[in-house]
């Protein structure tokens, strides 16, 4: 029987990169390594820098994970790792965009053994405190779905828009209430968030004195046909059910009820290759749980070829 080849995409917000606690940092990276990620999207990376002790720490993380990887620009607060036996990096994107404190990291990855089977992968961490900034940042993230590359062929050159394999994101905002899976935990209501400052962080005014919870980034990405893989998986017969859309942040006094703010987004055309999504509990390691999405690699390749042939 032919063994099914898998792609495992992990998105993990590790609170303050362990806050200087060496044992916690090591435990988290060992935990992530145990998930056998093919692509790992990491948010909150202070301490991972490009020189000195920070560079040593980042290099050690790659060794523990058995992955290659790159830090985002600026503070290096995002990181994107990939399995170098499966992918090679073709292009490192320039994502030092205005309006970001925690700049995203993105790259074009090529499937090894091919000449042109290329995908986009990225990691983003939207603004913690500003709904208006998040709205613009989500619009920036749609650039990932608009990447066009030029390829040489026997008859000349062609331009091809690349599919997004995965964007791991801490959105600091919510699922569109109209797209909740039946039975999924609802997004918090403003009155359930007891901390006044956090109410301002997670909602915006639509009329004097009238505020709504912020789901705008989620809606913006869906318009660009970047879809929430957890929602898709929850609706599949064996995709994880409601466990796929389990909260990624526990209930708290400041944040209100448990809810989902961590996502993996994929180009809609690749969704048929999705097998399942799991939310991995990280209690004692981070204030966010981790999202793990599993895809069928051979089906991804088939969908890629169908997409590029039809677009030619």
C-alpha positions as CSV (number, residue, x, y, z in Angstrom):
1,X,0.0,0.0,0.0
2,X,1.3,3.4,-0.9
3,X,2.1,5.6,2.1
4,X,0.3,8.9,2.2
5,X,2.7,11.8,2.2
6,X,1.7,14.5,4.7
7,X,2.3,18.2,5.2
8,X,1.9,19.3,8.8
9,X,1.5,23.1,9.3
10,X,1.9,24.4,12.9
11,X,1.1,27.9,14.1
12,X,2.3,28.7,17.6
13,X,2.2,31.9,19.6
14,X,4.8,31.3,22.4
15,X,4.2,34.0,25.0
16,X,7.2,36.4,25.0
17,X,9.3,33.5,23.7
18,X,9.3,32.1,27.1
19,X,10.1,35.4,28.9
20,X,13.8,34.4,29.4
21,X,12.9,31.2,31.1
22,X,15.4,28.8,29.5
23,X,13.7,25.6,30.7
24,X,10.3,26.8,29.4
25,X,11.9,27.8,26.1
26,X,13.5,24.4,25.7
27,X,10.3,22.5,26.7
28,X,8.3,24.5,24.1
29,X,10.6,23.8,21.3
30,X,10.8,20.1,22.2
31,X,7.0,20.1,22.3
32,X,6.9,21.7,18.8
33,X,9.5,19.2,17.5
34,X,7.2,16.3,18.7
35,X,4.5,17.6,16.4
36,X,6.8,16.9,13.4
37,X,6.0,20.2,11.6
38,X,6.8,20.6,7.9
39,X,6.1,24.3,8.2
40,X,6.1,26.1,11.5
41,X,4.8,29.6,12.0
42,X,6.0,31.2,15.3
43,X,4.7,34.5,16.8
44,X,6.3,36.4,19.8
45,X,10.0,35.9,19.2
46,X,11.8,38.6,21.1
47,X,15.2,37.3,22.0
48,X,15.6,35.7,18.6
49,X,17.8,38.3,16.9
50,X,20.2,38.3,13.9
51,X,23.4,38.6,15.9
52,X,24.9,37.8,19.2
53,X,23.0,35.7,21.8
54,X,19.7,36.1,19.9
55,X,21.2,34.6,16.8
56,X,22.6,31.6,18.8
57,X,19.1,31.1,20.3
58,X,17.4,31.1,16.9
59,X,20.0,28.7,15.4
60,X,19.4,26.4,18.4
61,X,15.7,26.5,17.8
62,X,16.3,25.3,14.2
63,X,18.6,22.5,15.4
64,X,16.0,21.3,17.9
65,X,13.2,21.4,15.4
66,X,15.3,20.0,12.5
67,X,14.0,22.8,10.3
68,X,15.4,25.7,8.3
69,X,13.9,29.1,8.9
70,X,13.9,32.9,8.8
71,X,13.0,35.7,11.1
72,X,10.7,38.5,10.2
73,X,12.2,42.0,9.7
74,X,12.5,44.6,12.3
75,X,12.1,43.1,15.8
76,X,12.2,39.6,14.4
77,X,9.0,38.9,16.3
78,X,7.7,36.4,13.8
79,X,9.5,33.4,12.4
80,X,8.8,30.9,9.6
81,X,10.5,27.5,9.6
82,X,10.3,24.7,7.0
83,X,11.5,21.2,6.4
84,X,14.5,21.5,4.1
85,X,14.0,17.9,2.9
86,X,10.6,18.8,1.6
87,X,11.0,22.4,0.5
88,X,13.7,24.8,-0.7
89,X,13.4,28.5,-0.2
90,X,13.2,30.4,-3.5
91,X,12.4,33.9,-2.5
92,X,12.5,35.6,0.9
93,X,9.9,38.4,0.8
94,X,10.5,42.0,1.8
95,X,7.8,42.5,4.4
96,X,9.1,45.6,6.2
97,X,5.8,47.3,5.5
98,X,4.7,50.5,7.1
99,X,2.0,50.2,9.8
100,X,3.5,47.1,11.4
101,X,5.3,46.8,14.7
102,X,5.6,43.0,14.5
103,X,6.4,42.6,10.9
104,X,5.3,39.4,9.1
105,X,7.7,37.0,7.5
106,X,7.0,35.3,4.2
107,X,8.7,33.3,1.5
108,X,8.2,31.3,-1.7
109,X,8.9,27.6,-1.1
110,X,9.6,25.1,-3.9
111,X,8.8,21.4,-3.5
112,X,12.1,19.6,-3.8
113,X,12.5,17.4,-6.9
114,X,10.4,19.8,-9.0
115,X,11.4,22.7,-11.3
116,X,8.4,25.0,-10.6
117,X,6.0,23.7,-8.0
118,X,6.0,26.8,-5.8
119,X,3.9,27.9,-2.9
120,X,3.7,30.9,-0.6
121,X,4.1,30.5,3.2
122,X,3.9,33.2,5.8
123,X,3.5,34.0,9.5
124,X,1.7,37.1,10.8
125,X,1.0,38.7,14.1
126,X,-1.6,41.5,13.9
127,X,-1.7,44.5,16.2
128,X,-2.6,43.7,19.8
129,X,-4.3,47.0,20.5
130,X,-5.6,48.6,17.4
131,X,-8.6,47.4,15.3
132,X,-7.8,50.1,12.7
133,X,-4.2,48.9,12.3
134,X,-5.4,45.3,12.1
135,X,-7.8,46.2,9.3
136,X,-4.9,47.6,7.2
137,X,-2.6,44.8,8.2
138,X,-5.1,42.2,7.0
139,X,-5.2,44.1,3.7
140,X,-1.4,43.8,3.5
141,X,-1.7,40.0,4.2
142,X,-3.8,39.7,1.1
143,X,-0.6,40.4,-0.9
144,X,0.4,36.9,-0.1
145,X,-2.4,35.7,-2.3
146,X,-1.3,38.0,-5.1
147,X,2.2,36.8,-5.8
148,X,3.0,36.4,-9.5
149,X,6.2,34.7,-10.6
150,X,7.7,34.3,-14.1
151,X,8.7,30.9,-15.4
152,X,10.6,29.9,-18.5
153,X,9.0,27.3,-20.7
154,X,10.0,25.6,-24.0
155,X,7.9,28.2,-25.8
156,X,8.9,31.3,-23.9
157,X,7.9,32.6,-20.5
158,X,4.7,32.6,-18.5
159,X,3.5,34.4,-15.5
160,X,1.8,32.4,-12.7
161,X,0.0,33.5,-9.6
162,X,1.1,31.2,-6.7
163,X,-1.2,29.6,-4.2
164,X,-0.8,30.2,-0.5
165,X,0.0,26.9,1.2
166,X,-0.2,28.4,4.7
167,X,-0.3,31.6,6.7
168,X,-0.1,31.1,10.4
169,X,-1.6,34.1,12.2
170,X,-2.3,35.4,15.7
171,X,-5.1,37.7,14.6
172,X,-5.9,39.4,18.0
173,X,-9.4,39.5,16.6
174,X,-12.3,37.1,16.0
175,X,-14.0,34.8,13.6
176,X,-16.8,36.4,11.6
177,X,-19.9,35.5,13.6
178,X,-21.7,34.6,10.4
179,X,-19.1,31.9,9.7
180,X,-19.0,30.1,13.1
181,X,-19.3,26.3,12.8
182,X,-22.6,25.1,14.4
183,X,-21.7,24.4,18.0
184,X,-18.5,26.4,18.0
185,X,-17.9,28.7,21.0
186,X,-19.4,32.1,20.1
187,X,-17.1,35.1,19.9
188,X,-17.1,37.2,23.2
189,X,-19.6,39.9,23.7
190,X,-18.3,43.3,24.7
191,X,-20.0,43.1,28.1
192,X,-18.1,39.8,28.8
193,X,-14.8,41.5,28.6
194,X,-14.3,43.1,32.0
195,X,-11.1,45.0,31.3
196,X,-12.0,48.4,29.8
197,X,-8.7,48.7,27.9
198,X,-9.1,45.3,26.3
199,X,-12.6,46.2,25.3
200,X,-11.1,49.0,23.3
201,X,-8.5,46.7,21.8
202,X,-11.0,44.1,20.6
203,X,-13.9,46.3,19.3
204,X,-14.5,49.3,17.2
205,X,-17.2,52.0,17.0
206,X,-19.7,51.9,14.2
207,X,-21.9,54.8,15.5
208,X,-21.5,57.1,18.5
209,X,-21.6,54.8,21.6
210,X,-22.1,51.7,19.6
211,X,-19.2,49.2,19.3
212,X,-18.9,45.8,17.6
213,X,-16.4,43.0,18.2
214,X,-13.6,43.0,15.6
215,X,-13.9,40.3,12.9
216,X,-12.8,42.5,10.0
217,X,-9.4,40.9,9.4
218,X,-11.1,37.5,9.1
219,X,-13.6,38.8,6.6
220,X,-10.9,40.5,4.6
221,X,-8.9,37.4,4.2
222,X,-11.9,35.4,3.2
223,X,-12.7,37.9,0.4
224,X,-9.2,37.2,-0.9
225,X,-10.0,33.5,-0.9
226,X,-7.7,32.8,2.0
227,X,-9.8,30.4,4.1
228,X,-9.7,29.3,7.7
229,X,-8.6,25.7,7.5
230,X,-10.1,24.9,11.0
231,X,-13.6,25.8,9.8
232,X,-13.1,23.6,6.7
233,X,-11.9,20.7,8.8
234,X,-14.7,20.9,11.3
235,X,-17.2,20.4,8.5
236,X,-15.3,17.3,7.1
237,X,-16.5,13.8,8.1
238,X,-13.1,13.0,9.8
239,X,-11.5,16.5,9.9
240,X,-11.7,16.9,13.7
241,X,-15.2,18.1,14.2
242,X,-15.7,20.8,16.8
243,X,-12.2,20.0,18.2
244,X,-10.8,21.6,15.1
245,X,-12.3,25.0,16.1
246,X,-11.6,24.7,19.8
247,X,-10.6,27.9,21.5
248,X,-7.0,28.9,21.2
249,X,-7.1,31.3,24.2
250,X,-8.6,30.3,27.6
251,X,-11.2,32.3,29.5
252,X,-9.7,35.1,31.5
253,X,-10.8,38.3,33.4
254,X,-9.2,40.6,30.7
255,X,-10.1,38.6,27.6
256,X,-13.5,37.2,28.5
257,X,-14.7,33.7,27.5
258,X,-12.4,31.2,25.8
259,X,-12.3,32.0,22.1
260,X,-10.3,31.4,18.9
261,X,-7.9,34.0,17.7
262,X,-5.1,31.8,16.1
263,X,-5.6,30.6,12.6
264,X,-4.0,28.9,9.6
265,X,-5.2,30.3,6.3
266,X,-4.8,28.5,2.9
267,X,-5.7,29.4,-0.6
268,X,-9.3,28.1,-1.2
269,X,-8.1,26.0,-4.2
270,X,-5.9,23.9,-1.9
271,X,-8.6,23.2,0.7
272,X,-9.6,19.8,-0.8
273,X,-6.1,18.5,0.3
274,X,-6.8,19.3,3.9
275,X,-7.2,16.2,6.1
276,X,-7.7,17.5,9.6
277,X,-7.0,20.3,12.1
278,X,-6.1,19.9,15.8
279,X,-5.8,22.5,18.6
280,X,-2.8,21.4,20.8
281,X,-3.1,22.5,24.4
282,X,-0.1,24.5,25.6
283,X,-1.0,25.0,29.2
284,X,2.0,25.8,31.3
285,X,4.0,26.9,28.2
286,X,2.0,29.7,26.6
287,X,-1.2,31.7,26.9
288,X,-2.2,30.5,23.4
289,X,-2.9,26.9,22.2
290,X,-1.3,25.8,19.0
291,X,-3.0,25.0,15.7
292,X,-1.9,22.0,13.7
293,X,-3.2,21.5,10.1
294,X,-2.5,18.3,8.2
295,X,-2.6,18.1,4.4
296,X,-2.2,15.4,1.8
297,X,0.9,16.4,-0.1
298,X,0.2,14.4,-3.2
299,X,-3.3,16.0,-3.4
300,X,-1.7,19.4,-3.0
301,X,0.5,18.7,-6.0
302,X,-2.5,17.5,-8.0
303,X,-4.5,20.7,-7.1
304,X,-1.5,22.8,-7.9
305,X,-1.2,21.3,-11.4
306,X,-4.9,21.6,-12.0
307,X,-4.8,25.2,-11.0
308,X,-1.7,26.2,-13.0
309,X,-3.0,24.3,-16.1
310,X,-6.4,26.0,-16.0
311,X,-4.8,29.4,-15.5
312,X,-2.4,29.0,-18.4
